[in-house]
Amino acid sequence: MTSQQQNAPRSPARVNRSRVNPMASVAVITAAALVGVGVLAVQANGSAPGKSAATTIDGKKQQPQVSTNSSGQTVAPPPNPSTLPDKSGTGKRVVYSVSKSLVWLVGADGKAQLTAPSVSGTDVPKPGTYLVSKWHTTHKAGDGTAVQYQVLWGPTSNPTEFAFAAIASLPADQMPQKPAPGTTTGGVRLTQNDASAVWQFATTAKGTQVVVVP
């Protein structure tokens, strides 16, 4: 082949046959991409098991979060405030469950406004309905412990036999310990935060009901 033949321009017919239509290329690429996405979606739906909100990326269940208070005590998740014990009275009242060591503040509408854990005293009240008779912002309990937000209640024969209160020397969110062996107290003790809430709820007027259940 001569140099003139090598450098000779191609004929229009040859140029047209070798040129690719750009619109056709875009259409082919788009179709291929859509097919790929569809395949991936089918694979994902067919092979990936359903995961709930309680699972992590590696498929392991998450453990419930555990929190601590300012003193390093483990704080359990708060109880369901809407779950009141059976036969716990009606209207505005403070409900105390001896066996569950829980105190509920119940509004006039019958709905629980607060549920708080507590520590019972050595003098345990019998199930029944009592009335709040007196209260003190700060006081000294029957076992000599300095307490705050003390709300006194009891039977008509001894209307100050029992009390809700907090130990004054503890941080506001720390649960008190059980009474020391050999001491006598009818105090139902809570954190200062919860005792303050009980105090504000029950001291608007004398005669607030305290319903004790087993």
Buried (B, 14 or more C-beta within 10 A) or exposed (E): EEEEEEEEEEEEEEEEEEEEEEEEEEEEEEEEEEEEEEEEEEEEEEEEEEEEEEEEEEEEEEEEEEEEBEEEBEBEEEBEBEEBBEEBBEEBBBBBBBEBBBBBBBEEEEEBEBBBBBBBBBBEBEEEEBBBBBBBEEBEBBBEBEBBBBBBBBBEEEBEBBBBBBBBEBEBBBBBEEBEEEBEBBBBBBBBBBBBBBBEBBBEEEEBBBBBBE
